[in-house]
Amino acid sequence: MPELPEVETVRRGLEPVLVGNAFARVEQRRPDLRFPLPKRFGERLSGRRIEALDRRAKYLLARLDDGEVLVMHLGMTGRFRIDRANGMQPGKVAQAQKPAPKHEHIVFHLGDGTAVRYSDTRRFGYMDLIPQDALEQHALFKGLGLEPLSEAFTAEWLAARLKGKATSIKAALIDQKLIAGLGNIYVCEALYRAGISPVRLAGSLASKSAKPTKKTEALVASIKAVLEDAIKAGGSTLRDYARADGRLGRFQHRFKVYRREGKPCPRKGCGGTVRRIVQGGRSTFYCPTCQR
């Protein structure tokens, strides 16, 4: 499933195309994705202008001029593709149209003729229309944790919330109620950069007075750095993910431990070997020699 860097990369690719534009019409080729699409979905979007495109955790939020928000989630295999060449001006008829691709479920036709096409092989993605003033209390967003790239995400903030936690630090970090948008890939990579074992107790990263330790400071810095690096690289493409312009992500070529089981630790002078264990049903990759 795409994590924060992939969703943020898609957002940045769609933003210059969507913001300031309007939906001329919407092709809805099935009644549902993972869940049923909103009633009168295309009708409610037609004519609406997109005022902003934001991200919250792994959700894309297109804020519309009527006070509603188009909420979009990529699921496991969702992709957006921008089609400038074939976008038609409203009212024009396409000549010799090709059959729609099998897994292309929704097409947003914009006022300038651009088409934004959403395909989803496994249909685990979803879309909804939610009033702006009800967004924070909606079931999808209520209880979501702090954004890790925000200024509020500090070592002091994290230490205060880890104090007394008996769970592993890996389990704590992928808890969306604590930190929103972090997933398995980037938690593994951030813990490696910070030199912290994924099985270490989360509470050990806070002092008795809930103050941060040097490890906590290193972890926060590593989380921010690995997310920023991944965004610059366009995210990670392991199977289905692609950017809005069709290019694949490149950060998978920079993994230090993720999916590198049995390979030498890349840290200079370590001499350890990357190990895979299972935590909470998910694979964890780390170096038991230099991650303590």
C-alpha positions as CSV (number, residue, x, y, z in Angstrom):
1,M,0.0,0.0,0.0
2,P,1.4,3.5,-0.9
3,E,2.7,5.3,2.2
4,L,3.1,9.0,2.9
5,P,5.9,9.7,0.4
6,E,4.0,8.1,-2.5
7,V,0.7,9.9,-1.7
8,E,2.5,13.2,-1.3
9,T,4.3,12.6,-4.6
10,V,0.9,12.0,-6.3
11,R,-0.5,15.1,-4.7
12,R,2.3,17.2,-6.0
13,G,1.8,15.8,-9.4
14,L,-1.9,16.5,-9.5
15,E,-1.9,19.8,-7.8
16,P,-0.9,22.0,-10.7
17,V,-3.5,20.2,-12.9
18,L,-6.4,20.2,-10.5
19,V,-6.2,23.4,-8.4
20,G,-7.9,26.3,-10.1
21,N,-9.6,24.0,-12.6
22,A,-13.2,22.7,-12.5
23,F,-14.8,19.3,-13.2
24,A,-16.6,19.6,-16.5
25,R,-17.9,16.0,-16.2
26,V,-17.1,12.8,-14.5
27,E,-17.2,9.3,-16.1
28,Q,-18.1,6.8,-13.4
29,R,-17.8,3.3,-14.9
30,R,-18.9,1.3,-11.9
31,P,-20.9,2.0,-8.7
32,D,-18.2,1.2,-6.3
33,L,-14.5,0.8,-5.5
34,R,-13.7,-0.7,-2.1
35,F,-16.9,0.9,-0.9
36,P,-19.9,2.3,-2.8
37,L,-19.2,5.7,-4.4
38,P,-21.3,8.6,-3.1
39,K,-24.8,9.0,-4.5
40,R,-25.0,11.2,-7.5
41,F,-21.1,11.3,-7.4
42,G,-20.6,12.7,-10.9
43,E,-23.5,15.1,-10.8
44,R,-22.3,16.5,-7.5
45,L,-18.8,17.1,-8.9
46,S,-19.8,18.5,-12.2
47,G,-19.1,22.3,-12.4
48,R,-17.2,22.3,-9.1
49,R,-14.0,24.2,-8.9
50,I,-11.0,22.7,-7.0
51,E,-9.7,25.3,-4.6
52,A,-6.9,23.3,-3.0
53,L,-5.4,19.8,-3.0
54,D,-4.1,18.7,0.4
55,R,-3.0,15.5,2.0
56,R,-3.9,14.1,5.4
57,A,-2.0,10.9,6.3
58,K,-2.5,8.7,3.2
59,Y,-5.6,10.6,1.9
60,L,-5.8,13.1,-0.8
61,L,-8.2,16.0,-0.1
62,A,-9.5,18.1,-3.0
63,R,-11.3,21.1,-1.5
64,L,-14.2,22.2,-3.6
65,D,-15.8,25.6,-4.0
66,D,-19.2,24.4,-2.6
67,G,-17.7,23.5,0.8
68,E,-17.4,19.8,0.1
69,V,-14.1,17.8,0.0
70,L,-13.4,15.0,-2.4
71,V,-11.5,12.5,-0.3
72,M,-9.4,9.9,-2.3
73,H,-7.4,6.9,-1.1
74,L,-5.2,4.9,-3.4
75,G,-5.7,1.6,-1.6
76,M,-3.1,-1.0,-2.8
77,T,-3.2,-0.5,-6.6
78,G,-4.8,2.8,-7.2
79,R,-3.2,5.1,-9.8
80,F,-4.0,8.5,-11.3
81,R,-2.8,9.4,-14.8
82,I,-2.9,12.8,-16.3
83,D,-4.0,12.8,-20.0
84,R,-3.5,16.1,-21.6
85,A,-3.3,14.9,-25.2
86,N,-6.7,13.1,-25.2
87,G,-8.6,15.5,-23.0
88,M,-11.5,17.1,-24.8
89,Q,-13.2,20.4,-24.4
90,P,-16.7,20.1,-23.0
91,G,-19.3,19.5,-25.7
92,K,-16.9,18.0,-28.2
93,V,-17.4,14.4,-29.4
94,A,-14.5,12.0,-29.5
95,Q,-13.8,10.3,-32.8
96,A,-13.1,6.5,-32.9
97,Q,-12.8,6.2,-29.2
98,K,-10.8,3.2,-28.0
99,P,-12.5,0.9,-25.4
100,A,-11.8,2.0,-21.9
101,P,-9.0,0.1,-20.1
102,K,-10.4,-2.8,-18.0
103,H,-9.4,-1.3,-14.6
104,E,-9.9,2.4,-15.4
105,H,-12.9,3.1,-13.2
106,I,-13.2,6.9,-13.0
107,V,-12.2,9.7,-15.4
108,F,-12.4,13.3,-14.3
109,H,-12.8,15.6,-17.3
110,L,-11.6,19.1,-16.5
111,G,-12.6,22.4,-17.9
112,D,-9.4,22.9,-19.9
113,G,-9.8,19.6,-21.6
114,T,-7.4,17.6,-19.4
115,A,-8.5,14.1,-18.3
116,V,-7.4,12.7,-14.9
117,R,-7.9,9.0,-15.1
118,Y,-8.1,6.7,-12.0
119,S,-7.4,3.0,-12.4
120,D,-7.4,0.4,-9.6
121,T,-6.7,-3.3,-10.4
122,R,-7.8,-4.6,-7.0
123,R,-10.3,-1.9,-6.2
124,F,-9.1,-1.3,-2.7
125,G,-9.0,2.4,-3.1
126,Y,-12.0,4.6,-2.3
127,M,-13.5,8.1,-2.8
128,D,-16.0,10.0,-0.8
129,L,-17.5,13.5,-0.6
130,I,-17.5,15.0,2.9
131,P,-18.5,18.5,4.0
132,Q,-15.5,20.5,4.9
133,D,-16.8,21.4,8.4
134,A,-17.4,17.7,9.2
135,L,-14.0,16.4,8.0
136,E,-12.1,16.3,11.3
137,Q,-14.9,14.4,13.0
138,H,-15.5,11.9,10.2
139,A,-14.7,8.3,10.9
140,L,-11.9,8.3,8.4
141,F,-10.0,11.1,10.1
142,K,-11.2,11.2,13.7
143,G,-8.3,10.0,15.9
144,L,-5.6,10.2,13.2
145,G,-2.2,11.1,14.7
146,L,0.2,13.9,14.1
147,E,1.7,14.5,10.7
148,P,5.4,13.5,10.9
149,L,6.6,16.3,8.5
150,S,4.9,18.9,10.6
151,E,6.8,21.3,12.9
152,A,4.8,19.9,15.8
153,F,6.5,16.5,15.4
154,T,9.5,16.9,17.7
155,A,11.5,14.7,20.0
156,E,9.8,16.3,23.0
157,W,6.3,15.5,21.6
158,L,7.3,11.9,20.8
159,A,9.0,11.2,24.1
160,A,5.9,12.4,26.0
161,R,3.7,9.9,24.1
162,L,6.2,7.0,24.3
163,K,6.7,7.2,28.1
164,G,5.5,4.0,29.7
165,K,4.7,2.2,26.5
166,A,5.5,-1.5,26.7
167,T,5.0,-2.2,23.0
168,S,7.9,-2.3,20.5
169,I,9.0,0.9,19.0
170,K,8.2,-0.5,15.5
171,A,4.6,-1.1,16.6
172,A,4.3,2.3,18.2
173,L,5.5,4.1,15.0
174,I,3.1,2.4,12.6
175,D,0.1,3.2,14.9
176,Q,-1.8,5.7,12.8
177,K,-3.4,7.1,16.0
178,L,0.1,8.2,17.1
179,I,1.7,9.2,13.8
180,A,-0.3,9.5,10.6
181,G,1.0,8.2,7.3
182,L,4.0,6.2,8.4
183,G,4.1,2.7,7.2
184,N,6.2,-0.4,7.2
185,I,8.8,0.6,4.6
186,Y,9.8,4.0,6.1
187,V,9.6,2.9,9.7
188,C,12.2,0.2,8.9
189,E,14.4,2.6,7.1
190,A,14.1,5.3,9.8
191,L,14.9,3.0,12.6
192,Y,18.0,1.8,10.7
193,R,19.2,5.4,10.2
194,A,18.7,6.1,13.9
195,G,20.4,2.9,14.9
196,I,17.4,1.7,16.9
197,S,16.3,-1.9,17.1
198,P,12.6,-2.4,16.0
199,V,12.1,-4.7,19.0
200,R,13.2,-2.2,21.5
201,L,10.6,-1.1,24.0
202,A,9.0,2.2,22.9
203,G,9.0,3.5,26.5
204,S,12.8,3.2,26.6
205,L,13.0,6.2,24.3
206,A,11.7,8.5,27.0
207,S,13.2,9.4,30.4
208,K,11.3,8.8,33.6
209,S,10.2,12.5,33.4
210,A,9.0,12.0,29.7
211,K,12.0,13.8,28.3
212,P,13.6,12.8,25.0
213,T,16.8,10.8,24.9
214,K,19.5,11.1,22.3
215,K,17.9,8.1,20.6
216,T,14.5,9.9,20.5
217,E,16.1,12.9,18.9
218,A,17.9,10.7,16.3
219,L,14.7,8.9,15.5
220,V,12.6,12.0,14.9
221,A,15.4,13.4,12.7
222,S,15.6,10.1,10.8
223,I,11.9,9.9,10.2
224,K,11.7,13.4,8.7
225,A,14.9,12.8,6.6
226,V,13.8,9.4,5.2
227,L,10.4,10.8,4.3
228,E,11.8,13.9,2.6
229,D,14.4,11.8,0.7
230,A,11.7,9.4,-0.5
231,I,9.5,12.3,-1.7
232,K,12.4,13.8,-3.6
233,A,12.9,10.4,-5.2
234,G,9.2,10.2,-6.2
235,G,8.4,7.5,-3.7
236,S,9.1,3.7,-3.8
237,T,7.7,1.5,-6.6
238,L,7.6,-2.1,-5.4
239,R,4.7,-3.4,-7.5
240,D,1.8,-1.1,-8.7
241,Y,2.7,2.4,-7.6
242,A,3.4,5.1,-10.2
243,R,3.4,8.9,-10.2
244,A,0.7,10.9,-11.8
245,D,2.9,11.4,-14.8
246,G,3.4,7.7,-15.2
247,R,7.0,7.5,-14.0
248,L,8.0,5.0,-11.3
249,G,9.4,5.9,-7.9
250,R,13.1,5.5,-7.4
251,F,13.6,5.3,-3.6
252,Q,13.5,1.5,-3.6
253,H,17.0,1.7,-5.1
254,R,18.1,3.4,-1.9
255,F,16.7,1.0,0.7
256,K,19.3,0.2,3.4
257,V,17.4,-2.7,5.0
258,Y,13.9,-3.1,3.6
259,R,13.7,-6.3,1.6
260,R,17.5,-6.8,2.0
261,E,17.3,-9.9,4.2
262,G,20.6,-11.8,4.2
263,K,22.6,-9.0,2.7
264,P,25.5,-7.2,4.4
265,C,24.6,-4.2,6.5
266,P,25.6,-1.1,4.4
267,R,26.8,0.8,7.4
268,K,30.5,1.3,7.2
269,G,32.4,-0.8,9.7
270,C,29.3,-2.7,11.0
271,G,29.9,-6.1,9.5
272,G,26.4,-7.3,10.3
273,T,23.7,-9.0,8.2
274,V,20.2,-7.7,7.5
275,R,17.6,-9.9,9.2
276,R,13.9,-10.3,8.7
277,I,11.5,-10.9,11.5
278,V,7.7,-10.6,11.7
279,Q,6.0,-8.1,14.0
280,G,2.3,-7.7,14.1
281,G,1.9,-9.8,11.0
282,R,4.3,-7.5,9.0
283,S,7.9,-8.1,7.9
284,T,10.5,-6.1,9.7
285,F,14.0,-5.7,8.3
286,Y,16.9,-4.5,10.4
287,C,20.5,-5.0,11.3
288,P,20.8,-6.7,14.8
289,T,24.5,-5.7,15.0
290,C,24.2,-1.9,14.7
291,Q,20.6,-1.3,15.7
292,R,20.2,-1.5,19.4
